[in-house]
């Protein structure tokens, strides 16, 4: 058996807890953006890092309002979500120099939504070769820095992007 040493995961393992209800609603109500990996809060939605990232810099745009359908967003909410998608791509491009992005939402369990009842949009930076032998053969994803380190850096970049 081959072992992959990933000491940064121990913090999550030790602190993992089952959240009853909606994790997005819960995290957005707490006042601990650093540990909750929230990189920016808008008026109607927020940007949070994925706890189980597909790649370094994997972000999600999440409306504060608990809703499961895109068509349920009010016009101001839609506008802010689109603006945050735009800023997220700009910030990630400047910070991590990805060669591309996957952007999307999984609406419904059959579409792959892990959290079905709270709409969210994924932004996944991509690099040539990021789907190499590790995830394909080894069923292992390599993340090159701790999530907290990435979060802190992105919080600063989002603050600058919004003049805060």
C-alpha positions as a Markdown table, in Angstrom:
| # | Residue | x | y | z |
|---|---|---|---|---|
| 1 | Unk | 0.0 | 0.0 | 0.0 |
| 2 | Unk | 1.2 | 3.5 | -0.9 |
| 3 | Unk | 0.8 | 6.2 | 1.7 |
| 4 | Unk | 0.4 | 9.9 | 0.9 |
| 5 | Unk | 1.5 | 12.3 | 3.6 |
| 6 | Unk | -0.9 | 15.2 | 3.9 |
| 7 | Unk | -0.4 | 16.8 | 7.3 |
| 8 | Unk | -2.6 | 19.8 | 6.5 |
| 9 | Unk | -5.7 | 17.6 | 6.6 |
| 10 | Unk | -5.3 | 16.8 | 10.3 |
| 11 | Unk | -6.8 | 20.2 | 11.3 |
| 12 | Unk | -10.0 | 19.4 | 9.4 |
| 13 | Unk | -10.1 | 15.8 | 10.7 |
| 14 | Unk | -9.7 | 17.0 | 14.3 |
| 15 | Unk | -12.3 | 19.7 | 14.0 |
| 16 | Unk | -14.8 | 18.0 | 11.7 |
| 17 | Unk | -18.3 | 18.1 | 13.1 |
| 18 | Unk | -21.7 | 17.4 | 11.8 |
| 19 | Unk | -23.7 | 20.5 | 11.1 |
| 20 | Unk | -27.4 | 20.1 | 11.3 |
| 21 | Unk | -29.2 | 22.1 | 8.7 |
| 22 | Unk | -27.5 | 24.0 | 5.9 |
| 23 | Unk | -23.7 | 24.4 | 6.1 |
| 24 | Unk | -23.9 | 27.6 | 3.9 |
| 25 | Unk | -26.5 | 29.2 | 6.2 |
| 26 | Unk | -24.6 | 28.1 | 9.3 |
| 27 | Unk | -21.2 | 29.4 | 8.1 |
| 28 | Unk | -22.5 | 32.7 | 6.8 |
| 29 | Unk | -24.1 | 33.4 | 10.2 |
| 30 | Unk | -20.9 | 32.8 | 12.1 |
| 31 | Unk | -18.4 | 35.5 | 12.7 |
| 32 | Unk | -15.2 | 33.5 | 11.8 |
| 33 | Unk | -14.6 | 34.1 | 8.1 |
| 34 | Unk | -10.9 | 32.9 | 8.3 |
| 35 | Unk | -11.7 | 29.5 | 9.7 |
| 36 | Unk | -14.9 | 29.2 | 7.7 |
| 37 | Unk | -12.9 | 30.0 | 4.5 |
| 38 | Unk | -15.1 | 32.9 | 3.6 |
| 39 | Unk | -13.0 | 35.2 | 1.4 |
| 40 | Unk | -15.6 | 37.9 | 0.8 |
| 41 | Unk | -19.1 | 39.0 | 1.9 |
| 42 | Unk | -21.3 | 41.0 | -0.4 |
| 43 | Unk | -24.8 | 42.4 | 0.2 |
| 44 | Unk | -26.7 | 39.4 | -1.1 |
| 45 | Unk | -24.1 | 36.6 | -1.4 |
| 46 | Unk | -20.6 | 35.6 | -0.3 |
| 47 | Unk | -17.5 | 33.8 | -1.7 |
| 48 | Unk | -16.3 | 30.8 | 0.2 |
| 49 | Unk | -13.5 | 28.3 | -0.5 |
| 50 | Unk | -14.5 | 24.7 | -1.0 |
| 51 | Unk | -13.5 | 22.5 | 2.0 |
| 52 | Unk | -13.0 | 19.6 | -0.5 |
| 53 | Unk | -11.4 | 21.5 | -3.4 |
| 54 | Unk | -11.1 | 20.0 | -6.9 |
| 55 | Unk | -8.0 | 22.2 | -7.3 |
| 56 | Unk | -6.1 | 25.0 | -5.5 |
| 57 | Unk | -8.3 | 28.1 | -5.3 |
| 58 | Unk | -11.7 | 26.3 | -5.8 |
| 59 | Unk | -14.3 | 29.0 | -4.8 |
| 60 | Unk | -18.0 | 29.0 | -4.5 |
| 61 | Unk | -20.4 | 31.9 | -4.8 |
| 62 | Unk | -23.4 | 31.4 | -2.4 |
| 63 | Unk | -26.5 | 33.6 | -1.9 |
| 64 | Unk | -27.1 | 34.4 | 1.7 |
| 65 | Unk | -30.8 | 33.6 | 1.1 |
| 66 | Unk | -31.5 | 29.9 | 1.4 |
| 67 | Unk | -32.9 | 28.8 | -2.0 |
| 68 | Unk | -32.3 | 25.9 | -4.3 |
| 69 | Unk | -33.2 | 27.2 | -7.7 |
| 70 | Unk | -31.4 | 29.8 | -9.9 |
| 71 | Unk | -34.8 | 31.2 | -11.1 |
| 72 | Unk | -35.6 | 32.0 | -7.5 |
| 73 | Unk | -32.9 | 34.7 | -7.3 |
| 74 | Unk | -34.1 | 38.2 | -7.3 |
| 75 | Unk | -32.5 | 40.5 | -10.0 |
| 76 | Unk | -30.2 | 42.2 | -7.5 |
| 77 | Unk | -29.0 | 38.8 | -6.2 |
| 78 | Unk | -28.4 | 37.6 | -9.8 |
| 79 | Unk | -26.4 | 40.7 | -10.6 |
| 80 | Unk | -24.2 | 40.4 | -7.5 |
| 81 | Unk | -23.6 | 36.7 | -8.1 |
| 82 | Unk | -22.5 | 37.4 | -11.7 |
| 83 | Unk | -20.3 | 40.3 | -10.4 |
| 84 | Unk | -18.7 | 38.0 | -7.8 |
| 85 | Unk | -18.1 | 35.4 | -10.5 |
| 86 | Unk | -16.3 | 38.0 | -12.5 |
| 87 | Unk | -14.2 | 39.3 | -9.6 |
| 88 | Unk | -13.4 | 35.8 | -8.5 |
| 89 | Unk | -12.0 | 34.9 | -12.0 |
| 90 | Unk | -10.0 | 38.2 | -12.0 |
| 91 | Unk | -8.6 | 37.6 | -8.5 |
| 92 | Unk | -7.7 | 33.9 | -9.2 |
| 93 | Unk | -6.1 | 34.8 | -12.5 |
| 94 | Unk | -3.9 | 37.4 | -10.9 |
| 95 | Unk | -3.1 | 35.3 | -7.9 |
| 96 | Unk | -2.6 | 31.8 | -9.3 |
| 97 | Unk | -2.2 | 32.2 | -13.0 |
| 98 | Unk | -4.5 | 29.4 | -14.0 |
| 99 | Unk | -4.8 | 28.5 | -17.7 |
| 100 | Unk | -8.6 | 28.1 | -17.6 |
| 101 | Unk | -11.6 | 27.8 | -15.4 |
| 102 | Unk | -14.6 | 25.6 | -14.8 |
| 103 | Unk | -17.6 | 27.7 | -13.7 |
| 104 | Unk | -21.0 | 26.2 | -13.0 |
| 105 | Unk | -23.8 | 25.1 | -10.7 |
| 106 | Unk | -25.2 | 21.7 | -10.1 |
| 107 | Unk | -28.9 | 22.1 | -9.8 |
| 108 | Unk | -30.5 | 19.0 | -8.2 |
| 109 | Unk | -29.0 | 15.7 | -6.8 |
| 110 | Unk | -29.1 | 14.0 | -10.2 |
| 111 | Unk | -27.0 | 16.9 | -11.6 |
| 112 | Unk | -24.3 | 16.3 | -8.9 |
| 113 | Unk | -25.3 | 18.8 | -6.3 |
| 114 | Unk | -23.9 | 17.8 | -2.9 |
| 115 | Unk | -25.9 | 20.5 | -1.2 |
| 116 | Unk | -29.2 | 20.4 | -3.0 |
| 117 | Unk | -31.3 | 23.0 | -1.1 |
| 118 | Unk | -28.8 | 25.9 | -1.2 |
| 119 | Unk | -27.8 | 27.3 | -4.6 |
| 120 | Unk | -24.1 | 27.8 | -5.1 |
| 121 | Unk | -21.8 | 28.3 | -8.1 |
| 122 | Unk | -18.3 | 26.7 | -8.4 |
| 123 | Unk | -15.3 | 28.4 | -9.8 |
| 124 | Unk | -12.4 | 25.9 | -10.3 |
| 125 | Unk | -9.1 | 27.2 | -11.6 |
| 126 | Unk | -7.5 | 24.8 | -14.1 |
| 127 | Unk | -3.9 | 24.2 | -15.3 |
| 128 | Unk | -2.6 | 22.0 | -18.1 |
| 129 | Unk | -1.9 | 18.6 | -16.5 |
| 130 | Unk | -3.8 | 19.2 | -13.3 |
| 131 | Unk | -5.7 | 16.0 | -14.0 |
| 132 | Unk | -2.7 | 13.8 | -14.2 |
| 133 | Unk | -1.9 | 10.4 | -12.8 |
| 134 | Unk | -2.5 | 11.3 | -9.1 |
| 135 | Unk | -6.3 | 11.7 | -9.3 |
| 136 | Unk | -6.7 | 9.4 | -12.2 |
| 137 | Unk | -4.7 | 6.4 | -11.0 |
| 138 | Unk | -3.9 | 7.2 | -7.4 |
| 139 | Unk | -7.4 | 8.6 | -6.5 |
| 140 | Unk | -5.5 | 11.4 | -4.7 |
| 141 | Unk | -5.7 | 15.1 | -5.2 |
| 142 | Unk | -2.6 | 17.2 | -4.3 |
| 143 | Unk | -3.3 | 20.7 | -2.9 |
| 144 | Unk | -0.1 | 22.7 | -2.7 |
| 145 | Unk | -0.8 | 24.9 | 0.4 |
| 146 | Unk | -3.2 | 24.9 | 3.4 |
| 147 | Unk | -6.7 | 26.2 | 2.8 |
| 148 | Unk | -6.2 | 28.8 | 5.5 |
| 149 | Unk | -3.1 | 30.2 | 3.7 |
| 150 | Unk | -5.0 | 30.5 | 0.5 |
| 151 | Unk | -8.0 | 32.0 | 2.2 |
| 152 | Unk | -6.0 | 34.7 | 3.9 |
| 153 | Unk | -4.3 | 35.7 | 0.7 |
| 154 | Unk | -7.6 | 35.7 | -1.3 |
| 155 | Unk | -9.3 | 37.8 | 1.5 |
| 156 | Unk | -6.7 | 40.5 | 0.9 |
| 157 | Unk | -7.1 | 40.4 | -2.8 |
| 158 | Unk | -10.9 | 40.5 | -2.7 |
| 159 | Unk | -10.7 | 43.5 | -0.2 |
| 160 | Unk | -8.4 | 45.3 | -2.6 |
| 161 | Unk | -10.7 | 44.5 | -5.6 |
| 162 | Unk | -13.7 | 46.1 | -3.8 |
| 163 | Unk | -11.6 | 49.0 | -2.4 |
| 164 | Unk | -11.9 | 47.9 | 1.2 |
